[in-house]
Amino acid sequence: MPGILALLFCLLAWPAQAAWPDRPITMVVPFSPGGGADIAGRSMGRWLEARLGQPVVVVNRPGAGGAIGFAAIAQAAPDGHTIGVVTLPNLVTIPIERRAGYTIEQLALIANLVDDVGGVFVRADSRFHSMADLVAAARRDPGAVSFGTTGVGTYAHLGMLALERQAGIALTAVAYGSTAPMRAALLQGELQVGGLSMTDATQEMAAGTLRPLGQMAATRWPGTPEVPTLREQGFDVVLSSLRGFAAPAGTPRAIVRQLSDLVGEAARDPGFRALAEKQAMPIGYQDSEAFAAGIAAMRLQYEKIWREQPWREKD
């Protein structure tokens, strides 16, 4: 009897586990405000606030093609109060091509939300009206055509390199670190060609200030059915930008699962989907397990490509 009483006393005296979340959550966005990653992070932040009862504070950590923000997520305390946007393929390609401040193993992958088709864009008054025009100019004057990307190893940069290989041309890559400054340079005429996702240029296409030469899709994206794919124009380049969420490795599995389920609820919710369509944010949900499996497969793919044909000089 005394032993039972002692056990009951210990159980009663044992502190209750703190509820999660018990304070604001930080949402790290690895790019500048205004781009697709920022829109995805802020939209999901508002969704989570309403369901978790805590503010979600967005912190933009742009630079190095996303590597600075990815490292900030990986190095945060794994207590469920720091999550962030991760974008593919650059999350995978950066540690392959150079020393980075993070590894994939330092991240707990939550879910993917967006699958955004890449595109090739020029200003409305550009002399290029098709991919054939761009390729012909690059052949006449190798290196004279500038091609903007958000960084080495991003989908736009890898797409540009694939185009160079297939067309036998040389372009000059210009890395801007994030979408907003690249789009501004393209609009101002400082840049000839830009690798933007189809949705990143939705407003400019509607306003007639940017013109797509082609989209990097297997088949035409329903949002821009009038824009031919690069495949239709003779170049087998199929790439998109995935935008999902991750937490630091070591974050309790129950929290990761709850967050994955909440992203899934958002992806299925008619109101959220209507908002996503308005914001030109194409939904491509993958839960935690599917997202992790896809990233593992992508990593093997790009490690093989890197061994056979590095997309930049090794450090």
Solvent accessible surface area in square Angstrom, and as a share of the most:
residue,aa,sasa,rsa
1,M,157,0.70
2,P,107,0.67
3,G,53,0.51
4,I,103,0.52
5,L,99,0.49
6,A,56,0.44
7,L,106,0.53
8,L,90,0.45
9,F,144,0.60
10,C,74,0.44
11,L,112,0.56
12,L,154,0.76
13,A,66,0.51
14,W,195,0.69
15,P,103,0.65
16,A,99,0.76
17,Q,175,0.78
18,A,73,0.57
19,A,81,0.63
20,W,49,0.17
21,P,15,0.10
22,D,74,0.38
23,R,112,0.41
24,P,69,0.43
25,I,1,0.01
26,T,43,0.25
27,M,0,0.00
28,V,7,0.04
29,V,0,0.00
30,P,0,0.00
31,F,20,0.08
32,S,26,0.17
33,P,78,0.49
34,G,40,0.39
35,G,5,0.05
36,G,7,0.06
37,A,6,0.05
38,D,6,0.03
39,I,53,0.27
40,A,0,0.00
41,G,0,0.00
42,R,85,0.31
43,S,2,0.01
44,M,1,0.00
45,G,2,0.02
46,R,125,0.45
47,W,24,0.09
48,L,2,0.01
49,E,61,0.28
50,A,82,0.64
51,R,109,0.40
52,L,23,0.11
53,G,64,0.62
54,Q,42,0.19
55,P,68,0.43
56,V,13,0.07
57,V,75,0.43
58,V,31,0.18
59,V,56,0.32
60,N,36,0.18
61,R,103,0.38
62,P,57,0.36
63,G,20,0.19
64,A,53,0.41
65,G,3,0.03
66,G,0,0.00
67,A,10,0.08
68,I,76,0.39
69,G,0,0.00
70,F,0,0.00
71,A,14,0.11
72,A,21,0.16
73,I,0,0.00
74,A,11,0.09
75,Q,122,0.54
76,A,26,0.20
77,A,60,0.47
78,P,63,0.39
79,D,50,0.26
80,G,0,0.00
81,H,17,0.07
82,T,22,0.13
83,I,3,0.01
84,G,0,0.00
85,V,0,0.00
86,V,0,0.00
87,T,7,0.04
88,L,1,0.01
89,P,4,0.02
90,N,6,0.03
91,L,0,0.00
92,V,2,0.01
93,T,0,0.00
94,I,0,0.00
95,P,44,0.28
96,I,32,0.16
97,E,4,0.02
98,R,50,0.18
99,R,229,0.84
100,A,31,0.24
101,G,42,0.40
102,Y,4,0.01
103,T,61,0.35
104,I,20,0.10
105,E,111,0.50
106,Q,71,0.32
107,L,13,0.06
108,A,19,0.15
109,L,20,0.10
110,I,1,0.01
111,A,0,0.00
112,N,0,0.00
113,L,0,0.00
114,V,0,0.00
115,D,60,0.31
116,D,1,0.00
117,V,23,0.13
118,G,0,0.00
119,G,0,0.00
120,V,1,0.00
121,F,0,0.00
122,V,0,0.00
123,R,81,0.30
124,A,45,0.35
125,D,103,0.53
126,S,21,0.13
127,R,140,0.51
128,F,5,0.02
129,H,129,0.58
130,S,36,0.23
131,M,0,0.00
132,A,66,0.51
133,D,52,0.27
134,L,0,0.00
135,V,5,0.03
136,A,40,0.31
137,A,4,0.03
138,A,0,0.00
139,R,143,0.52
140,R,170,0.62
141,D,79,0.41
142,P,93,0.59
143,G,32,0.31
144,A,50,0.39
145,V,1,0.00
146,S,20,0.13
147,F,1,0.01
148,G,0,0.00
149,T,1,0.01
150,T,16,0.09
151,G,5,0.05
152,V,44,0.25
153,G,0,0.00
154,T,2,0.01
155,Y,21,0.08
156,A,1,0.01
157,H,12,0.05
158,L,15,0.07
159,G,1,0.01
160,M,5,0.02
161,L,27,0.13
162,A,13,0.10
163,L,2,0.01
164,E,30,0.13
165,R,118,0.43
166,Q,87,0.39
167,A,7,0.05
168,G,64,0.62
169,I,17,0.09
170,A,43,0.34
171,L,15,0.08
172,T,60,0.35
173,A,49,0.38
174,V,49,0.28
175,A,63,0.49
176,Y,63,0.24
177,G,16,0.15
178,S,4,0.03
179,T,17,0.10
180,A,31,0.24
181,P,56,0.35
182,M,1,0.00
183,R,38,0.14
184,A,38,0.29
185,A,3,0.03
186,L,0,0.00
187,L,58,0.29
188,Q,118,0.52
189,G,46,0.45
190,E,125,0.56
191,L,5,0.03
192,Q,61,0.27
193,V,0,0.00
194,G,0,0.00
195,G,2,0.02
196,L,2,0.01
197,S,0,0.00
198,M,0,0.00
199,T,10,0.06
200,D,16,0.08
201,A,0,0.00
202,T,53,0.31
203,Q,146,0.65
204,E,25,0.11
205,M,40,0.18
206,A,92,0.71
207,A,77,0.60
208,G,45,0.43
209,T,58,0.34
210,L,5,0.02
211,R,55,0.20
212,P,29,0.18
213,L,4,0.02
214,G,0,0.00
215,Q,0,0.00
216,M,2,0.01
217,A,8,0.06
218,A,56,0.43
219,T,107,0.62
220,R,95,0.35
221,W,56,0.20
222,P,114,0.72
223,G,47,0.45
224,T,8,0.05
225,P,80,0.50
226,E,119,0.53
227,V,5,0.03
228,P,43,0.27
229,T,2,0.01
230,L,1,0.01
231,R,117,0.43
232,E,97,0.44
233,Q,48,0.21
234,G,62,0.60
235,F,24,0.10
236,D,85,0.44
237,V,3,0.02
238,V,63,0.36
239,L,32,0.16
240,S,33,0.21
241,S,7,0.05
242,L,25,0.13
243,R,12,0.04
244,G,0,0.00
245,F,2,0.01
246,A,0,0.00
247,A,0,0.00
248,P,1,0.01
249,A,43,0.33
250,G,63,0.61
251,T,9,0.05
252,P,64,0.40
253,R,126,0.46
254,A,78,0.60
255,I,19,0.10
256,V,3,0.02
257,R,75,0.27
258,Q,78,0.35
259,L,3,0.02
260,S,0,0.00
261,D,60,0.31
262,L,16,0.08
263,V,3,0.01
264,G,1,0.01
265,E,77,0.35
266,A,0,0.00
267,A,3,0.02
268,R,157,0.57
269,D,45,0.23
270,P,107,0.68
271,G,50,0.48
272,F,10,0.04
273,R,113,0.41
274,A,63,0.49
275,L,62,0.31
276,A,1,0.01
277,E,143,0.64
278,K,175,0.74
279,Q,52,0.23
280,A,20,0.15
281,M,6,0.03
282,P,25,0.16
283,I,41,0.21
284,G,21,0.21
285,Y,66,0.25
286,Q,57,0.25
287,D,48,0.25
288,S,5,0.03
289,E,91,0.41
290,A,49,0.38
291,F,2,0.01
292,A,40,0.31
293,A,63,0.49
294,G,35,0.33
295,I,4,0.02
296,A,55,0.43
297,A,62,0.48
298,M,39,0.17
299,R,74,0.27
300,L,124,0.62
301,Q,96,0.43
302,Y,12,0.04
303,E,50,0.22
304,K,106,0.45
305,I,55,0.28
306,W,19,0.07
307,R,166,0.60
308,E,119,0.53
309,Q,88,0.39
310,P,61,0.38
311,W,19,0.07
312,R,79,0.29
313,E,149,0.67
314,K,121,0.51
315,D,135,0.70
